[in-house]
Amino acid sequence: MPTLGIDLGGTFARAAVVDGKGEILASAKVAVQDRKPQGVVETIAQAAEEAVKSSGVKVDGCGVGAAGQIHKDTGVISVAPNLGWRDVPLAAMLTKRLGFDVKVVNDLSAAAWGELHAGAGRGAHDILVVFVGSGVGSAIIADGRLVQGGGGVAGELGHIKVVPGGRLCGCGEHGCLEAYAGGHNLIAQTKELLASGGSRVLEQLTQDDPYTITPVTLETAAEAGDAKAKEIHARAAHFLAVAVANYVTVLNPSRLVLGGGVLTHCPGIKRLVLDGVQQWASRVSREGLLIADAELGDDSGIIGAALLVK
Ligand SMILES: [Zn+2]
């Protein structure tokens, strides 16, 4: 029987009815207006009911991928920064509201599971998935199983420390990889540079539209030869490259799946990451390593969440 997959973000809850092969039969999207747990449960239920209704089929389970740290056995969200939540028993609340079993996992774990079964990871058993979007996320699949760790928070590559005591990260700690290389923080660093008056190139690039600054703005300034922009860009790419290369050395995946907005839209950063893996991952860990782009785009999490219920 098909299952429901939910992608819970800070602005939208998306629901899809997914068959056993990972095909989406129907989907729906509802804006998150009330961010309190009960309000979000209602938003998810509304999206789920719309998707099920338009699919015309019955479902027998639901998986939710949510950004945050989630307890693997209880489905309690310990911390969800984009919703401002702490210790919310989302799985239990949704099970009660929807009337069938609901499993809640980290959004990157869901995305990795989707890519494993229906995307760029098909046919492999040992996969590393690294997504660099607004944050830096990753998931590990070893021997066909999702590695969750003792507390369910394994694979938090974005929060390894690259500059102990350095920039403040969204997680509340200092010096994380994400604080230097995540999309939100690339934008923040670009704005700081612009505000300091230290980049003529950035001033020119943004003079028509000073509000639309993206990681691509930074990459464009860096490639135009702006020294300060280049410093921020190169530092982010270097930290990412070293982190991913070391990750490959430690885990020896047969496939490395790369995705997320920053890696998709900033080819300069992606090239430096790929070069870094070739240069710095140990030679033996690279033997037989295939590097692939994520294939399912925004749907990887929703498909993976639905398939994880099985
Ligand atoms: Zn962090």
Residues whose N, C-alpha, C, O or C-beta is under 5 A from the ligand:
A	BS01	ZN	G158 H159 C169 C171 E173 C176
